[in-house]
Amino acid sequence: MGKCLIIGCGGVASVAIHKCCQNPDVFEEIMIASRTKSKCDALAEKLGGGKTKIHTAQVDADHVDALVALIQGFQPDVVLNLALPYQDLSIMEACLATKTHYVDTANYEPPETAKFEYRWQWAYQERFRQAGICALLGSGFDPGVTGVFSAYAQKHHFDSIEYIDILDANGGDHGYPFATNFNPEINIREVTAKGSYWENGHWVETEPMEIKREFDFKGIGKRDMYLLHHEELESLAQNIHGVKRIRFFMTFGQSYLTHLKCLENVGMTSITPINYEGKQIIPLQFLKAVLPDPASLGPRTTGKTNIGCIFQGIKDGKPKTYYLYNICDHQACYQEVGSQAISYTTGVPAMIGAMLVMNGTWNKPGVWNVEQFDPDPFMDALGKWGLPWMEDHNPVLVD
Ligand SMILES: NC(=O)c1ccc[n+]([C@@H]2O[C@H](COP(=O)([O-])OP(=O)(O)OC[C@H]3O[C@@H](n4cnc5c(N)ncnc54)[C@H](OP(=O)(O)O)[C@@H]3O)[C@@H](O)[C@H]2O)c1
């Protein structure tokens, strides 16, 4: 069918690229372009020889001109941005300049402020509409599948949804006292920030990790989970009409929290530059350099993830509850694509989002979040490409 330019070659990109190569009727040609070209070449060598033709390139995605030249040279149908949130706007600018569709998995975050919000990317709505190109935002698992689950629940199971609780559990064990499952810098910025949830039309802010609940996750068991701010809260609050409250909870083990608190207390999670032996360094970036690379966790991680949404609302005049979730096994992911389940649960929906934009199923001019499209084709594709979903019509609720 067409060509996809994938930017970034880290943990998530590696899974998405494996999945593109499993789907050569859609992804006839891909180009993997990232800051470190040797990583792109290594993956191309591993996956080459199949039906999907793979090219590689070096690019610094902070530079619009370099991206424009790359896009003009390769002429992709879509750009799949799997670099870091800092690159979102430069890649969107390059897509506008070349009239190329755009897909990502994480919303823009300015490097100097640990604050992610959709407003920067939503501001591109009119320019993308006028250019006749589509930007699909947040096509990972959370955000991504959680938005598709919400649209699916709204379409098939409720007249109105009043409450959504998004629960993200990682029951995986990698054997390290402390490591993050995806990019450590992005991950630590997210979990050390204040929490918040949406209630009755406004944000309620909490201290980091202030709200804790215990939940019994299928496939994992009982885990402590903590309320975090998360980006899909912002788009779902706008797109799921009439919703009264949306919360996001993520599980953390005691060892992770104790290490994180200690690192925070000594200043290692700070993003304020400091002077070290005559050089400006950012403590969090230095910490990233000494932590295990998330891409290296695959062979040693066992256990499962369970991510999903519990909905409460009204159907045919009666109260109704409904839980949609996916369970993913770290070792099964590793056997299939050489990565752990966190990269897998993000890389699969990234490939599906790019596919649906390329084949026109989810493609309209403008800037959209996943829940603004018909969820059914995405739900069908999830099962087909490795993330089958389960439903529970009588779930235990989170108080
Ligand atoms: N929605 C979800 O469910 C979800 C879940 C997890 C992650 N994510 C998002 O997925 C994205 C990728 O995460 P990851 O864990 O794969 O991160 P990662 O392993 O750190 O990979 C990031 C990749 O981007 C490349 N890169 C960074 N800056 C670049 C630049 N200026 N120009 C070109 N390439 C650049 C890196 O190159 P080097 O190899 O040179 O460092 C690396 O290959 C992040 O935005 C993350 O927030 C989304």
PDBQT file of the ligand as one rigid body, heavy atoms in Angstrom, charges set to zero:
ROOT
HETATM    1  N1  LIG A 401       1.381   6.316  24.714  1.00  0.00    +0.000 N 
HETATM    2  C1  LIG A 401       2.041   5.395  25.391  1.00  0.00    +0.000 C 
HETATM    3  O1  LIG A 401       1.437   4.415  25.851  1.00  0.00    +0.000 OA
HETATM    4  C2  LIG A 401       3.516   5.475  25.559  1.00  0.00    +0.000 A 
HETATM    5  C3  LIG A 401       4.161   4.540  26.399  1.00  0.00    +0.000 A 
HETATM    6  C4  LIG A 401       5.568   4.555  26.477  1.00  0.00    +0.000 A 
HETATM    7  C5  LIG A 401       6.291   5.506  25.740  1.00  0.00    +0.000 A 
HETATM    8  N2  LIG A 401       5.611   6.419  24.961  1.00  0.00    +0.000 N 
HETATM    9  C6  LIG A 401       6.357   7.415  24.166  1.00  0.00    +0.000 C 
HETATM   10  O2  LIG A 401       7.065   6.748  23.134  1.00  0.00    +0.000 OA
HETATM   11  C7  LIG A 401       8.182   7.553  22.746  1.00  0.00    +0.000 C 
HETATM   12  C8  LIG A 401       9.420   6.652  22.626  1.00  0.00    +0.000 C 
HETATM   13  O3  LIG A 401       9.691   6.076  23.897  1.00  0.00    +0.000 OA
HETATM   14  P1  LIG A 401      10.885   5.008  24.053  1.00  0.00    +0.000 P 
HETATM   15  O4  LIG A 401      10.714   4.369  25.365  1.00  0.00    +0.000 OA
HETATM   16  O5  LIG A 401      10.985   4.220  22.810  1.00  0.00    +0.000 OA
HETATM   17  O6  LIG A 401      12.130   6.007  24.163  1.00  0.00    +0.000 OA
HETATM   18  P2  LIG A 401      13.666   5.691  23.812  1.00  0.00    +0.000 P 
HETATM   19  O7  LIG A 401      13.929   4.231  23.942  1.00  0.00    +0.000 OA
HETATM   20  O8  LIG A 401      14.458   6.671  24.596  1.00  0.00    +0.000 OA
HETATM   21  O9  LIG A 401      13.756   6.047  22.253  1.00  0.00    +0.000 OA
HETATM   22  C9  LIG A 401      13.692   7.373  21.783  1.00  0.00    +0.000 C 
HETATM   23  C10 LIG A 401      14.335   7.389  20.415  1.00  0.00    +0.000 C 
HETATM   24  O10 LIG A 401      14.226   8.720  19.897  1.00  0.00    +0.000 OA
HETATM   25  C11 LIG A 401      15.502   9.107  19.420  1.00  0.00    +0.000 C 
HETATM   26  N3  LIG A 401      15.666  10.550  19.514  1.00  0.00    +0.000 N 
HETATM   27  C12 LIG A 401      15.705  11.308  20.628  1.00  0.00    +0.000 A 
HETATM   28  N4  LIG A 401      15.909  12.582  20.307  1.00  0.00    +0.000 NA
HETATM   29  C13 LIG A 401      16.001  12.626  18.964  1.00  0.00    +0.000 A 
HETATM   30  C14 LIG A 401      16.224  13.670  18.031  1.00  0.00    +0.000 A 
HETATM   31  N5  LIG A 401      16.397  14.937  18.413  1.00  0.00    +0.000 N 
HETATM   32  N6  LIG A 401      16.272  13.343  16.712  1.00  0.00    +0.000 NA
HETATM   33  C15 LIG A 401      16.109  12.079  16.305  1.00  0.00    +0.000 A 
HETATM   34  N7  LIG A 401      15.888  11.051  17.137  1.00  0.00    +0.000 NA
HETATM   35  C16 LIG A 401      15.849  11.333  18.450  1.00  0.00    +0.000 A 
HETATM   36  C17 LIG A 401      16.487   8.398  20.323  1.00  0.00    +0.000 C 
HETATM   37  O11 LIG A 401      17.734   8.377  19.697  1.00  0.00    +0.000 OA
HETATM   38  P3  LIG A 401      19.079   7.842  20.460  1.00  0.00    +0.000 P 
HETATM   39  O12 LIG A 401      19.046   6.378  20.206  1.00  0.00    +0.000 OA
HETATM   40  O13 LIG A 401      20.201   8.543  19.796  1.00  0.00    +0.000 OA
HETATM   41  O14 LIG A 401      18.921   8.213  21.910  1.00  0.00    +0.000 OA
HETATM   42  C18 LIG A 401      15.823   7.036  20.452  1.00  0.00    +0.000 C 
HETATM   43  O15 LIG A 401      16.109   6.216  19.336  1.00  0.00    +0.000 OA
HETATM   44  C19 LIG A 401       8.304   8.646  23.805  1.00  0.00    +0.000 C 
HETATM   45  O16 LIG A 401       7.745   9.834  23.284  1.00  0.00    +0.000 OA
HETATM   46  C20 LIG A 401       7.437   8.142  24.945  1.00  0.00    +0.000 C 
HETATM   47  O17 LIG A 401       6.900   9.184  25.708  1.00  0.00    +0.000 OA
HETATM   48  C21 LIG A 401       4.271   6.393  24.839  1.00  0.00    +0.000 A 
ENDROOT
TORSDOF 0
